[in-house]
Amino acid sequence: MHRRVLKKNPLKNLRIMLKLNPYAKTIHWNTILQQAKNHKIRIDKAAAALEAKSDQKGVQGKKPVVGNKEKKAVGDKKLKKPVVGKKPAGTKKPAAEKNPTEKKPISEEKKAAA
């Protein structure tokens, strides 16, 4: 008695893909190497950017920053200049109040019509 073998997806299962296409092993390995190379490049760039940023702040034994920057109080904020051609946000007119109209119950209207 033969049992049916479960069909496996070659796109998800590398061993099945290699049975169908032996060159897939080379492609798969090259992909892994390329990803590792790109990851190393990305980390090197991030480290260089971090180092450049710290150099600007004067951390790595460079010249100290000239001038004292005073800390602002927590509640102080810069006032924004109004944009020309637009109305300020707080100048909306209030909506007109609606007067509710009295409606008769539906049952009374039906009785009157009948």
N, C-alpha and C positions, 0 to 999 in steps of 0.2 A: 504494500500500500504506500503510495507516494503522497506526502503532504506538500501543500503549496508553500513555497518559500515567500516570506514577506518581502515585497519589492521595496528597495531602499532608494532614496533620492540621491543621485550622484552629486547634486549641487551642495548638499549638506554633508554627505558622507565621503570623505576623501578616498578611502579604500575602494569603494565602488567606482568612483571616478577614475582611479588608476587602472582598474580593469578595462574600462571603456577607452581611456585615453592615457597611455603611459607618459606622454609629454606633459601632462597636467602636473606631475611631480616637480618638474623643472620650473614651470610657471608659478606653482605654489611657493616654492622655495625662494624664487626671485622676488615675489611679492613680500614675503616675510623680511628679506634683507633690505628691500627698499623702504619698508615701513620703519625698520630699526634705524636706517640712515636718516630718514626724515625726522624721526623723533629726536635723534641726537642733535641735528641741526637746529630744531625748534628750541631745545633746552639750551644750547649754546647761545642762541640769539637772546633768549630771555635772560640768561646770566649776564650777557654783555650789556643789555639794556638796564638791568638792575645796577650793574657796576657804574655805568655812565650816569645814572640818576643819583647814585650816592656820591659820585665825584662832584656833581653840581652842587650838592648840599654841603660839601666840605667835610665829609666823614673820613675819607681815606688819607688823612695827613696833608691835605691841600690847604691852601690859604683859607683862613676863616672868613665867613661872610661879613662884609663891611656894613655897618649900620645896624641899629637896634630896631627890631620890629616890635611894636607894642601890641599886646593882645587886646582885642576888642571885647567889650562886654557881651554877654550872651544875648541880650535883648536888642542890641544894635544891628540894624540892617540897612543896606543901601536902599534909598527910595528909587523906584523905577520911574523913568521918564515916560510920560504918556505918548502913545503912538499917535501920529498925526493922521486924522481921517477916521479914527475909531472912537466910539463913545466909551467913556469909562464904564466899568462893570456895574457900579452901584447906582446908575441913573435910570434904571428901568421904571416904567410907570406901573403902578399897581393895577391889577386886573379889575375891571368893573364888577361890582357885586351883582349877582343874579338874584332876582326876586323869584322865589319858588311859586309856581302857579298851582292852584288847587285843582286836583283831578277828582272826578266822581268815581266811586267804585264801579267796576265793570258790571257787576250784577244788577245795579240800579238802571244802567243804560239798557241792558237787555230786556228788563221788565217793562221799561217805557216803550221800547220798540215793539213789543209783542202785544 
